[in-house]
Amino acid sequence: MTRRFCLTLDLKDDPALIAEYRKYHEKIWPEITESIKNSGIVDMEIYLLGARMFMIMEVNESFSFEKKAMADQKDPKVQAWEQLMWKFQQEIAGATPGEKLLLMERIFKLVS
């Protein structure tokens, strides 16, 4: 059974930086894809509206944010990617210093 998480962050409101950010996501580094899959994330989508980014993650039972964060800290390629992405990103209101993605709370679900 999978679980879904939705996260958000803000990009710097600069059209040139946003265009560059989009280019990087057209073909992310293969090591990043591998890291994502190895963490238990089975599907991921990223949406953008202006400078607001929204991510949907479907994860399996082995996924935890803590395990993913620990693995990322030990992976130099993930650290390089995160450092590069920080060029485009900024802290969103309510984030702690250095925190990028904030977990969103689901407030409605249509049940059929």
Biopython code that builds the backbone (N, CA, C, O; Angstrom):
import numpy as np
from Bio.PDB.StructureBuilder import StructureBuilder

atoms = [
    (1, "MET", "N", (0.838, -1.183, 0.000)),
    (1, "MET", "CA", (0.000, 0.000, 0.000)),
    (1, "MET", "C", (0.885, 1.249, 0.000)),
    (1, "MET", "O", (1.893, 1.309, 0.704)),
    (2, "THR", "N", (0.502, 2.218, -0.780)),
    (2, "THR", "CA", (1.297, 3.448, -0.851)),
    (2, "THR", "C", (0.631, 4.548, -0.029)),
    (2, "THR", "O", (-0.565, 4.514, 0.264)),
    (3, "ARG", "N", (1.452, 5.506, 0.321)),
    (3, "ARG", "CA", (0.987, 6.718, 0.997)),
    (3, "ARG", "C", (1.360, 7.897, 0.117)),
    (3, "ARG", "O", (2.301, 7.819, -0.673)),
    (4, "ARG", "N", (0.628, 8.977, 0.253)),
    (4, "ARG", "CA", (0.881, 10.176, -0.543)),
    (4, "ARG", "C", (1.253, 11.326, 0.391)),
    (4, "ARG", "O", (0.642, 11.530, 1.440)),
    (5, "PHE", "N", (2.274, 12.065, -0.028)),
    (5, "PHE", "CA", (2.671, 13.278, 0.670)),
    (5, "PHE", "C", (2.724, 14.416, -0.338)),
    (5, "PHE", "O", (3.161, 14.230, -1.474)),
    (6, "CYS", "N", (2.282, 15.585, 0.077)),
    (6, "CYS", "CA", (2.344, 16.776, -0.757)),
    (6, "CYS", "C", (3.207, 17.798, -0.039)),
    (6, "CYS", "O", (3.024, 18.063, 1.149)),
    (7, "LEU", "N", (4.147, 18.365, -0.776)),
    (7, "LEU", "CA", (5.089, 19.323, -0.202)),
    (7, "LEU", "C", (5.154, 20.553, -1.101)),
    (7, "LEU", "O", (4.825, 20.491, -2.286)),
    (8, "THR", "N", (5.579, 21.661, -0.524)),
    (8, "THR", "CA", (5.676, 22.886, -1.294)),
    (8, "THR", "C", (6.927, 23.660, -0.909)),
    (8, "THR", "O", (7.465, 23.502, 0.187)),
    (9, "LEU", "N", (7.373, 24.490, -1.822)),
    (9, "LEU", "CA", (8.433, 25.455, -1.557)),
    (9, "LEU", "C", (8.293, 26.588, -2.544)),
    (9, "LEU", "O", (7.547, 26.497, -3.519)),
    (10, "ASP", "N", (9.016, 27.653, -2.281)),
    (10, "ASP", "CA", (9.011, 28.802, -3.186)),
    (10, "ASP", "C", (10.360, 28.888, -3.889)),
    (10, "ASP", "O", (11.415, 28.692, -3.285)),
    (11, "LEU", "N", (10.295, 29.187, -5.174)),
    (11, "LEU", "CA", (11.494, 29.510, -5.924)),
    (11, "LEU", "C", (11.724, 31.011, -5.816)),
    (11, "LEU", "O", (10.814, 31.769, -5.479)),
    (12, "LYS", "N", (12.931, 31.422, -6.101)),
    (12, "LYS", "CA", (13.204, 32.855, -6.177)),
    (12, "LYS", "C", (12.413, 33.404, -7.358)),
    (12, "LYS", "O", (12.414, 32.809, -8.435)),
    (13, "ASP", "N", (11.755, 34.509, -7.168)),
    (13, "ASP", "CA", (10.862, 35.055, -8.188)),
    (13, "ASP", "C", (11.667, 35.794, -9.256)),
    (13, "ASP", "O", (11.648, 37.021, -9.348)),
    (14, "ASP", "N", (12.371, 35.001, -10.054)),
    (14, "ASP", "CA", (13.245, 35.521, -11.107)),
    (14, "ASP", "C", (13.028, 34.639, -12.330)),
    (14, "ASP", "O", (13.404, 33.467, -12.308)),
    (15, "PRO", "N", (12.434, 35.165, -13.394)),
    (15, "PRO", "CA", (12.115, 34.348, -14.574)),
    (15, "PRO", "C", (13.308, 33.570, -15.135)),
    (15, "PRO", "O", (13.141, 32.430, -15.568)),
    (16, "ALA", "N", (14.501, 34.158, -15.135)),
    (16, "ALA", "CA", (15.677, 33.456, -15.667)),
    (16, "ALA", "C", (16.041, 32.276, -14.775)),
    (16, "ALA", "O", (16.366, 31.201, -15.280)),
    (17, "LEU", "N", (15.993, 32.457, -13.465)),
    (17, "LEU", "CA", (16.291, 31.349, -12.542)),
    (17, "LEU", "C", (15.235, 30.258, -12.638)),
    (17, "LEU", "O", (15.566, 29.073, -12.612)),
    (18, "ILE", "N", (13.973, 30.643, -12.748)),
    (18, "ILE", "CA", (12.901, 29.655, -12.871)),
    (18, "ILE", "C", (13.063, 28.858, -14.157)),
    (18, "ILE", "O", (12.857, 27.644, -14.156)),
    (19, "ALA", "N", (13.424, 29.507, -15.242)),
    (19, "ALA", "CA", (13.660, 28.805, -16.509)),
    (19, "ALA", "C", (14.808, 27.815, -16.369)),
    (19, "ALA", "O", (14.734, 26.699, -16.885)),
    (20, "GLU", "N", (15.863, 28.214, -15.679)),
    (20, "GLU", "CA", (16.999, 27.318, -15.467)),
    (20, "GLU", "C", (16.602, 26.136, -14.587)),
    (20, "GLU", "O", (17.013, 25.003, -14.839)),
    (21, "TYR", "N", (15.808, 26.400, -13.562)),
    (21, "TYR", "CA", (15.300, 25.342, -12.670)),
    (21, "TYR", "C", (14.497, 24.317, -13.475)),
    (21, "TYR", "O", (14.658, 23.109, -13.300)),
    (22, "ARG", "N", (13.638, 24.813, -14.352)),
    (22, "ARG", "CA", (12.854, 23.914, -15.219)),
    (22, "ARG", "C", (13.771, 23.034, -16.076)),
    (22, "ARG", "O", (13.529, 21.836, -16.224)),
    (23, "LYS", "N", (14.823, 23.636, -16.636)),
    (23, "LYS", "CA", (15.760, 22.884, -17.483)),
    (23, "LYS", "C", (16.396, 21.738, -16.709)),
    (23, "LYS", "O", (16.493, 20.624, -17.225)),
    (24, "TYR", "N", (16.827, 21.993, -15.485)),
    (24, "TYR", "CA", (17.424, 20.924, -14.676)),
    (24, "TYR", "C", (16.431, 19.788, -14.438)),
    (24, "TYR", "O", (16.830, 18.627, -14.361)),
    (25, "HIS", "N", (15.152, 20.109, -14.322)),
    (25, "HIS", "CA", (14.157, 19.074, -14.049)),
    (25, "HIS", "C", (13.665, 18.363, -15.312)),
    (25, "HIS", "O", (12.923, 17.384, -15.224)),
    (26, "GLU", "N", (14.071, 18.848, -16.469)),
    (26, "GLU", "CA", (13.763, 18.102, -17.699)),
    (26, "GLU", "C", (14.573, 16.820, -17.758)),
    (26, "GLU", "O", (14.143, 15.833, -18.355)),
    (27, "LYS", "N", (15.749, 16.835, -17.138)),
    (27, "LYS", "CA", (16.605, 15.644, -17.110)),
    (27, "LYS", "C", (17.452, 15.702, -15.840)),
    (27, "LYS", "O", (18.594, 16.161, -15.852)),
    (28, "ILE", "N", (16.856, 15.221, -14.739)),
    (28, "ILE", "CA", (17.613, 15.256, -13.496)),
    (28, "ILE", "C", (18.743, 14.229, -13.558)),
    (28, "ILE", "O", (18.703, 13.283, -14.344)),
    (29, "TRP", "N", (19.730, 14.435, -12.726)),
    (29, "TRP", "CA", (20.882, 13.535, -12.715)),
    (29, "TRP", "C", (20.430, 12.110, -12.383)),
    (29, "TRP", "O", (19.578, 11.928, -11.514)),
    (30, "PRO", "N", (20.980, 11.101, -13.055)),
    (30, "PRO", "CA", (20.561, 9.710, -12.799)),
    (30, "PRO", "C", (20.779, 9.280, -11.348)),
    (30, "PRO", "O", (20.014, 8.466, -10.829)),
    (31, "GLU", "N", (21.789, 9.803, -10.701)),
    (31, "GLU", "CA", (22.039, 9.450, -9.294)),
    (31, "GLU", "C", (20.917, 9.962, -8.395)),
    (31, "GLU", "O", (20.625, 9.366, -7.358)),
    (32, "ILE", "N", (20.296, 11.059, -8.790)),
    (32, "ILE", "CA", (19.193, 11.615, -8.011)),
    (32, "ILE", "C", (17.956, 10.735, -8.186)),
    (32, "ILE", "O", (17.256, 10.435, -7.218)),
    (33, "THR", "N", (17.695, 10.326, -9.421)),
    (33, "THR", "CA", (16.582, 9.401, -9.671)),
    (33, "THR", "C", (16.774, 8.124, -8.869)),
    (33, "THR", "O", (15.832, 7.634, -8.246)),
    (34, "GLU", "N", (17.972, 7.589, -8.879)),
    (34, "GLU", "CA", (18.271, 6.363, -8.132)),
    (34, "GLU", "C", (18.050, 6.573, -6.633)),
    (34, "GLU", "O", (17.457, 5.722, -5.970)),
    (35, "SER", "N", (18.516, 7.683, -6.105)),
    (35, "SER", "CA", (18.334, 7.990, -4.683)),
    (35, "SER", "C", (16.850, 8.081, -4.323)),
    (35, "SER", "O", (16.424, 7.568, -3.288)),
    (36, "ILE", "N", (16.083, 8.724, -5.166)),
    (36, "ILE", "CA", (14.638, 8.861, -4.935)),
    (36, "ILE", "C", (13.993, 7.484, -4.878)),
    (36, "ILE", "O", (13.256, 7.178, -3.941)),
    (37, "LYS", "N", (14.268, 6.660, -5.874)),
    (37, "LYS", "CA", (13.665, 5.322, -5.926)),
    (37, "LYS", "C", (14.121, 4.443, -4.774)),
    (37, "LYS", "O", (13.318, 3.713, -4.193)),
    (38, "ASN", "N", (15.404, 4.506, -4.439)),
    (38, "ASN", "CA", (15.943, 3.677, -3.355)),
    (38, "ASN", "C", (15.356, 4.033, -1.995)),
    (38, "ASN", "O", (15.378, 3.213, -1.076)),
    (39, "SER", "N", (14.835, 5.245, -1.860)),
    (39, "SER", "CA", (14.292, 5.680, -0.569)),
    (39, "SER", "C", (12.882, 5.162, -0.311)),
    (39, "SER", "O", (12.361, 5.289, 0.797)),
    (40, "GLY", "N", (12.261, 4.574, -1.347)),
    (40, "GLY", "CA", (10.885, 4.097, -1.197)),
    (40, "GLY", "C", (9.866, 5.000, -1.857)),
    (40, "GLY", "O", (8.661, 4.792, -1.711)),
    (41, "ILE", "N", (10.336, 5.995, -2.579)),
    (41, "ILE", "CA", (9.418, 6.852, -3.341)),
    (41, "ILE", "C", (9.142, 6.135, -4.657)),
    (41, "ILE", "O", (10.062, 5.863, -5.427)),
    (42, "VAL", "N", (7.873, 5.832, -4.911)),
    (42, "VAL", "CA", (7.515, 5.069, -6.105)),
    (42, "VAL", "C", (6.989, 5.958, -7.233)),
    (42, "VAL", "O", (6.972, 5.550, -8.394)),
    (43, "ASP", "N", (6.564, 7.161, -6.890)),
    (43, "ASP", "CA", (6.119, 8.108, -7.907)),
    (43, "ASP", "C", (6.300, 9.508, -7.352)),
    (43, "ASP", "O", (6.096, 9.748, -6.162)),
    (44, "MET", "N", (6.684, 10.429, -8.224)),
    (44, "MET", "CA", (6.875, 11.813, -7.813)),
    (44, "MET", "C", (6.512, 12.712, -8.982)),
    (44, "MET", "O", (6.903, 12.461, -10.122)),
    (45, "GLU", "N", (5.760, 13.760, -8.683)),
    (45, "GLU", "CA", (5.431, 14.769, -9.669)),
    (45, "GLU", "C", (5.704, 16.132, -9.066)),
    (45, "GLU", "O", (5.488, 16.349, -7.874)),
    (46, "ILE", "N", (6.181, 17.049, -9.896)),
    (46, "ILE", "CA", (6.423, 18.418, -9.461)),
    (46, "ILE", "C", (5.632, 19.350, -10.375)),
    (46, "ILE", "O", (5.670, 19.226, -11.599)),
    (47, "TYR", "N", (4.921, 20.277, -9.758)),
    (47, "TYR", "CA", (4.139, 21.279, -10.471)),
    (47, "TYR", "C", (4.661, 22.657, -10.097)),
    (47, "TYR", "O", (5.212, 22.857, -9.014)),
    (48, "LEU", "N", (4.480, 23.597, -11.004)),
    (48, "LEU", "CA", (4.969, 24.941, -10.770)),
    (48, "LEU", "C", (3.910, 25.956, -11.200)),
    (48, "LEU", "O", (3.326, 25.838, -12.277)),
    (49, "LEU", "N", (3.671, 26.944, -10.353)),
    (49, "LEU", "CA", (2.810, 28.075, -10.678)),
    (49, "LEU", "C", (3.570, 29.324, -10.265)),
    (49, "LEU", "O", (3.716, 29.612, -9.077)),
    (50, "GLY", "N", (4.050, 30.059, -11.254)),
    (50, "GLY", "CA", (4.889, 31.211, -10.930)),
    (50, "GLY", "C", (6.131, 30.725, -10.208)),
    (50, "GLY", "O", (6.910, 29.942, -10.751)),
    (51, "ALA", "N", (6.310, 31.191, -8.985)),
    (51, "ALA", "CA", (7.469, 30.791, -8.194)),
    (51, "ALA", "C", (7.103, 29.761, -7.126)),
    (51, "ALA", "O", (7.956, 29.392, -6.318)),
    (52, "ARG", "N", (5.863, 29.292, -7.103)),
    (52, "ARG", "CA", (5.427, 28.303, -6.108)),
    (52, "ARG", "C", (5.533, 26.902, -6.704)),
    (52, "ARG", "O", (4.917, 26.602, -7.727)),
    (53, "MET", "N", (6.321, 26.050, -6.051)),
    (53, "MET", "CA", (6.493, 24.667, -6.477)),
    (53, "MET", "C", (5.681, 23.760, -5.570)),
    (53, "MET", "O", (5.599, 23.983, -4.362)),
    (54, "PHE", "N", (5.086, 22.741, -6.157)),
    (54, "PHE", "CA", (4.256, 21.779, -5.437)),
    (54, "PHE", "C", (4.695, 20.381, -5.851)),
    (54, "PHE", "O", (4.783, 20.091, -7.044)),
    (55, "MET", "N", (4.970, 19.514, -4.885)),
    (55, "MET", "CA", (5.441, 18.158, -5.159)),
    (55, "MET", "C", (4.467, 17.145, -4.557)),
    (55, "MET", "O", (4.022, 17.284, -3.418)),
    (56, "ILE", "N", (4.153, 16.129, -5.348)),
    (56, "ILE", "CA", (3.345, 15.008, -4.876)),
    (56, "ILE", "C", (4.238, 13.773, -4.898)),
    (56, "ILE", "O", (4.846, 13.452, -5.919)),
    (57, "MET", "N", (4.311, 13.089, -3.765)),
    (57, "MET", "CA", (5.109, 11.865, -3.670)),
    (57, "MET", "C", (4.207, 10.708, -3.247)),
    (57, "MET", "O", (3.438, 10.813, -2.292)),
    (58, "GLU", "N", (4.321, 9.611, -3.976)),
    (58, "GLU", "CA", (3.699, 8.352, -3.565)),
    (58, "GLU", "C", (4.838, 7.486, -3.049)),
    (58, "GLU", "O", (5.835, 7.284, -3.741)),
    (59, "VAL", "N", (4.687, 6.975, -1.831)),
    (59, "VAL", "CA", (5.767, 6.225, -1.205)),
    (59, "VAL", "C", (5.279, 4.853, -0.756)),
    (59, "VAL", "O", (4.093, 4.656, -0.489)),
    (60, "ASN", "N", (6.215, 3.909, -0.676)),
    (60, "ASN", "CA", (5.853, 2.584, -0.176)),
    (60, "ASN", "C", (6.053, 2.521, 1.332)),
    (60, "ASN", "O", (6.417, 3.510, 1.968)),
    (61, "GLU", "N", (5.808, 1.341, 1.890)),
    (61, "GLU", "CA", (5.856, 1.184, 3.350)),
    (61, "GLU", "C", (7.257, 1.352, 3.934)),
    (61, "GLU", "O", (7.394, 1.584, 5.135)),
    (62, "SER", "N", (8.301, 1.239, 3.110)),
    (62, "SER", "CA", (9.673, 1.370, 3.621)),
    (62, "SER", "C", (10.122, 2.826, 3.742)),
    (62, "SER", "O", (11.154, 3.101, 4.354)),
    (63, "PHE", "N", (9.367, 3.758, 3.171)),
    (63, "PHE", "CA", (9.793, 5.161, 3.165)),
    (63, "PHE", "C", (9.609, 5.815, 4.515)),
    (63, "PHE", "O", (8.607, 5.605, 5.198)),
    (64, "SER", "N", (10.601, 6.618, 4.891)),
    (64, "SER", "CA", (10.443, 7.560, 6.012)),
    (64, "SER", "C", (11.277, 8.790, 5.689)),
    (64, "SER", "O", (12.347, 8.694, 5.087)),
    (65, "PHE", "N", (10.773, 9.940, 6.097)),
    (65, "PHE", "CA", (11.503, 11.181, 5.866)),
    (65, "PHE", "C", (12.849, 11.155, 6.584)),
    (65, "PHE", "O", (13.839, 11.683, 6.077)),
    (66, "GLU", "N", (12.883, 10.538, 7.768)),
    (66, "GLU", "CA", (14.125, 10.477, 8.542)),
    (66, "GLU", "C", (15.170, 9.634, 7.825)),
    (66, "GLU", "O", (16.326, 10.043, 7.715)),
    (67, "LYS", "N", (14.770, 8.449, 7.330)),
    (67, "LYS", "CA", (15.723, 7.588, 6.611)),
    (67, "LYS", "C", (16.208, 8.257, 5.333)),
    (67, "LYS", "O", (17.387, 8.162, 4.991)),
    (68, "LYS", "N", (15.314, 8.930, 4.629)),
    (68, "LYS", "CA", (15.694, 9.627, 3.394)),
    (68, "LYS", "C", (16.698, 10.737, 3.710)),
    (68, "LYS", "O", (17.691, 10.896, 2.999)),
    (69, "ALA", "N", (16.444, 11.501, 4.769)),
    (69, "ALA", "CA", (17.351, 12.595, 5.141)),
    (69, "ALA", "C", (18.731, 12.052, 5.529)),
    (69, "ALA", "O", (19.750, 12.632, 5.152)),
    (70, "MET", "N", (18.771, 10.953, 6.275)),
    (70, "MET", "CA", (20.063, 10.368, 6.667)),
    (70, "MET", "C", (20.823, 9.863, 5.451)),
    (70, "MET", "O", (22.031, 10.076, 5.346)),
    (71, "ALA", "N", (20.131, 9.192, 4.527)),
    (71, "ALA", "CA", (20.779, 8.697, 3.306)),
    (71, "ALA", "C", (21.284, 9.860, 2.461)),
    (71, "ALA", "O", (22.383, 9.796, 1.911)),
    (72, "ASP", "N", (20.495, 10.915, 2.356)),
    (72, "ASP", "CA", (20.885, 12.085, 1.562)),
    (72, "ASP", "C", (22.132, 12.755, 2.130)),
    (72, "ASP", "O", (22.991, 13.213, 1.375)),
    (73, "GLN", "N", (22.234, 12.814, 3.444)),
    (73, "GLN", "CA", (23.403, 13.435, 4.080)),
    (73, "GLN", "C", (24.694, 12.690, 3.745)),
    (73, "GLN", "O", (25.766, 13.293, 3.704)),
    (74, "LYS", "N", (24.592, 11.385, 3.505)),
    (74, "LYS", "CA", (25.767, 10.552, 3.225)),
    (74, "LYS", "C", (26.100, 10.464, 1.739)),
    (74, "LYS", "O", (27.131, 9.906, 1.367)),
    (75, "ASP", "N", (25.238, 11.008, 0.895)),
    (75, "ASP", "CA", (25.392, 10.859, -0.557)),
    (75, "ASP", "C", (25.921, 12.163, -1.156)),
    (75, "ASP", "O", (25.186, 13.148, -1.229)),
    (76, "PRO", "N", (27.196, 12.184, -1.590)),
    (76, "PRO", "CA", (27.769, 13.428, -2.112)),
    (76, "PRO", "C", (27.043, 13.966, -3.348)),
    (76, "PRO", "O", (26.966, 15.181, -3.532)),
    (77, "LYS", "N", (26.516, 13.093, -4.187)),
    (77, "LYS", "CA", (25.818, 13.555, -5.393)),
    (77, "LYS", "C", (24.494, 14.233, -5.016)),
    (77, "LYS", "O", (24.127, 15.253, -5.598)),
    (78, "VAL", "N", (23.786, 13.664, -4.045)),
    (78, "VAL", "CA", (22.546, 14.291, -3.574)),
    (78, "VAL", "C", (22.869, 15.634, -2.934)),
    (78, "VAL", "O", (22.142, 16.605, -3.144)),
    (79, "GLN", "N", (23.936, 15.706, -2.167)),
    (79, "GLN", "CA", (24.327, 16.963, -1.541)),
    (79, "GLN", "C", (24.675, 18.016, -2.607)),
    (79, "GLN", "O", (24.334, 19.190, -2.458)),
    (80, "ALA", "N", (25.348, 17.595, -3.668)),
    (80, "ALA", "CA", (25.685, 18.526, -4.756)),
    (80, "ALA", "C", (24.412, 19.015, -5.445)),
    (80, "ALA", "O", (24.293, 20.196, -5.770)),
    (81, "TRP", "N", (23.455, 18.100, -5.668)),
    (81, "TRP", "CA", (22.179, 18.479, -6.295)),
    (81, "TRP", "C", (21.425, 19.471, -5.406)),
    (81, "TRP", "O", (20.928, 20.492, -5.883)),
    (82, "GLU", "N", (21.346, 19.164, -4.123)),
    (82, "GLU", "CA", (20.625, 20.037, -3.197)),
    (82, "GLU", "C", (21.266, 21.419, -3.125)),
    (82, "GLU", "O", (20.567, 22.430, -3.074)),
    (83, "GLN", "N", (22.581, 21.460, -3.121)),
    (83, "GLN", "CA", (23.281, 22.751, -3.099)),
    (83, "GLN", "C", (22.984, 23.538, -4.377)),
    (83, "GLN", "O", (22.751, 24.746, -4.331)),
    (84, "LEU", "N", (22.994, 22.845, -5.513)),
    (84, "LEU", "CA", (22.672, 23.491, -6.786)),
    (84, "LEU", "C", (21.232, 24.010, -6.779)),
    (84, "LEU", "O", (20.981, 25.138, -7.203)),
    (85, "MET", "N", (20.283, 23.196, -6.301)),
    (85, "MET", "CA", (18.876, 23.590, -6.300)),
    (85, "MET", "C", (18.626, 24.776, -5.379)),
    (85, "MET", "O", (17.719, 25.570, -5.628)),
    (86, "TRP", "N", (19.418, 24.907, -4.318)),
    (86, "TRP", "CA", (19.230, 26.018, -3.386)),
    (86, "TRP", "C", (19.465, 27.368, -4.073)),
    (86, "TRP", "O", (18.987, 28.402, -3.607)),
    (87, "LYS", "N", (20.206, 27.345, -5.187)),
    (87, "LYS", "CA", (20.415, 28.561, -5.984)),
    (87, "LYS", "C", (19.069, 29.130, -6.460)),
    (87, "LYS", "O", (18.926, 30.340, -6.636)),
    (88, "PHE", "N", (18.096, 28.249, -6.662)),
    (88, "PHE", "CA", (16.801, 28.625, -7.226)),
    (88, "PHE", "C", (15.712, 28.769, -6.164)),
    (88, "PHE", "O", (14.686, 29.407, -6.403)),
    (89, "GLN", "N", (15.934, 28.186, -5.012)),
    (89, "GLN", "CA", (14.894, 28.072, -3.994)),
    (89, "GLN", "C", (15.102, 29.079, -2.875)),
    (89, "GLN", "O", (16.194, 29.614, -2.680)),
    (90, "GLN", "N", (14.013, 29.320, -2.145)),
    (90, "GLN", "CA", (14.101, 30.179, -0.971)),
    (90, "GLN", "C", (13.208, 29.610, 0.123)),
    (90, "GLN", "O", (12.285, 28.840, -0.142)),
    (91, "GLU", "N", (13.497, 30.001, 1.342)),
    (91, "GLU", "CA", (12.678, 29.530, 2.455)),
    (91, "GLU", "C", (11.271, 30.090, 2.325)),
    (91, "GLU", "O", (11.072, 31.260, 1.999)),
    (92, "ILE", "N", (10.319, 29.237, 2.585)),
    (92, "ILE", "CA", (8.921, 29.634, 2.537)),
    (92, "ILE", "C", (8.508, 30.103, 3.937)),
    (92, "ILE", "O", (9.097, 29.677, 4.931)),
    (93, "ALA", "N", (7.522, 30.958, 4.016)),
    (93, "ALA", "CA", (7.034, 31.430, 5.313)),
    (93, "ALA", "C", (6.666, 30.229, 6.182)),
    (93, "ALA", "O", (5.962, 29.320, 5.741)),
    (94, "GLY", "N", (7.145, 30.241, 7.401)),
    (94, "GLY", "CA", (6.855, 29.147, 8.327)),
    (94, "GLY", "C", (7.938, 28.096, 8.391)),
    (94, "GLY", "O", (7.892, 27.210, 9.245)),
    (95, "ALA", "N", (8.919, 28.180, 7.496)),
    (95, "ALA", "CA", (10.016, 27.205, 7.487)),
    (95, "ALA", "C", (11.037, 27.579, 8.556)),
    (95, "ALA", "O", (11.207, 28.752, 8.890)),
    (96, "THR", "N", (11.706, 26.567, 9.083)),
    (96, "THR", "CA", (12.818, 26.819, 9.984)),
    (96, "THR", "C", (14.037, 27.141, 9.129)),
    (96, "THR", "O", (14.057, 26.771, 7.955)),
    (97, "PRO", "N", (15.047, 27.809, 9.661)),
    (97, "PRO", "CA", (16.222, 28.158, 8.850)),
    (97, "PRO", "C", (16.826, 26.923, 8.159)),
    (97, "PRO", "O", (17.097, 25.905, 8.796)),
    (98, "GLY", "N", (17.027, 27.046, 6.843)),
    (98, "GLY", "CA", (17.586, 25.956, 6.059)),
    (98, "GLY", "C", (16.568, 24.942, 5.574)),
    (98, "GLY", "O", (16.901, 24.074, 4.767)),
    (99, "GLU", "N", (15.335, 25.032, 6.049)),
    (99, "GLU", "CA", (14.291, 24.092, 5.632)),
    (99, "GLU", "C", (13.735, 24.534, 4.292)),
    (99, "GLU", "O", (13.411, 25.707, 4.106)),
    (100, "LYS", "N", (13.624, 23.599, 3.357)),
    (100, "LYS", "CA", (13.140, 23.927, 2.018)),
    (100, "LYS", "C", (11.681, 23.530, 1.855)),
    (100, "LYS", "O", (10.776, 24.365, 1.881)),
    (101, "LEU", "N", (11.485, 22.239, 1.688)),
    (101, "LEU", "CA", (10.146, 21.716, 1.428)),
    (101, "LEU", "C", (9.342, 21.636, 2.714)),
    (101, "LEU", "O", (9.833, 21.163, 3.739)),
    (102, "LEU", "N", (8.114, 22.099, 2.650)),
    (102, "LEU", "CA", (7.222, 21.978, 3.790)),
    (102, "LEU", "C", (6.108, 21.009, 3.440)),
    (102, "LEU", "O", (5.523, 21.071, 2.359)),
    (103, "LEU", "N", (5.830, 20.119, 4.368)),
    (103, "LEU", "CA", (4.760, 19.146, 4.210)),
    (103, "LEU", "C", (3.422, 19.856, 4.328)),
    (103, "LEU", "O", (3.190, 20.620, 5.265)),
    (104, "MET", "N", (2.554, 19.597, 3.376)),
    (104, "MET", "CA", (1.240, 20.232, 3.374)),
    (104, "MET", "C", (0.242, 19.315, 4.077)),
    (104, "MET", "O", (0.402, 18.094, 4.089)),
    (105, "GLU", "N", (-0.772, 19.914, 4.650)),
    (105, "GLU", "CA", (-1.826, 19.176, 5.342)),
    (105, "GLU", "C", (-3.015, 19.013, 4.400)),
    (105, "GLU", "O", (-3.492, 19.982, 3.809)),
    (106, "ARG", "N", (-3.485, 17.776, 4.268)),
    (106, "ARG", "CA", (-4.691, 17.555, 3.458)),
    (106, "ARG", "C", (-5.893, 17.995, 4.270)),
    (106, "ARG", "O", (-6.060, 17.589, 5.420)),
    (107, "ILE", "N", (-6.721, 18.821, 3.672)),
    (107, "ILE", "CA", (-7.909, 19.305, 4.389)),
    (107, "ILE", "C", (-9.202, 18.820, 3.728)),
    (107, "ILE", "O", (-10.288, 19.054, 4.257)),
    (108, "PHE", "N", (-9.096, 18.147, 2.578)),
    (108, "PHE", "CA", (-10.287, 17.629, 1.916)),
    (108, "PHE", "C", (-9.921, 16.451, 1.034)),
    (108, "PHE", "O", (-8.857, 16.450, 0.415)),
    (109, "LYS", "N", (-10.781, 15.454, 0.968)),
    (109, "LYS", "CA", (-10.628, 14.341, 0.045)),
    (109, "LYS", "C", (-12.023, 13.941, -0.412)),
    (109, "LYS", "O", (-12.904, 13.682, 0.408)),
    (110, "LEU", "N", (-12.218, 13.893, -1.717)),
    (110, "LEU", "CA", (-13.485, 13.457, -2.282)),
    (110, "LEU", "C", (-13.565, 11.943, -2.166)),
    (110, "LEU", "O", (-12.682, 11.233, -2.646)),
    (111, "VAL", "N", (-14.586, 11.461, -1.551)),
    (111, "VAL", "CA", (-14.781, 10.026, -1.395)),
    (111, "VAL", "C", (-15.987, 9.635, -2.219)),
    (111, "VAL", "O", (-17.061, 10.223, -2.098)),
    (112, "SER", "N", (-15.791, 8.619, -3.072)),
    (112, "SER", "CA", (-16.928, 8.199, -3.922)),
    (112, "SER", "C", (-17.653, 7.019, -3.351)),
    (112, "SER", "O", (-18.626, 6.547, -3.941)),
]
sb = StructureBuilder()
sb.init_structure("model")
sb.init_model(0)
sb.init_chain("A")
sb.init_seg("    ")
for serial, (resi, resn, name, xyz) in enumerate(atoms, 1):
    if name == "N":
        sb.init_residue(resn, " ", resi, " ")
    sb.init_atom(name, np.array(xyz, "f"), 0.0, 1.0, " ", f" {name:<3s}", serial, name[0])
structure = sb.get_structure()
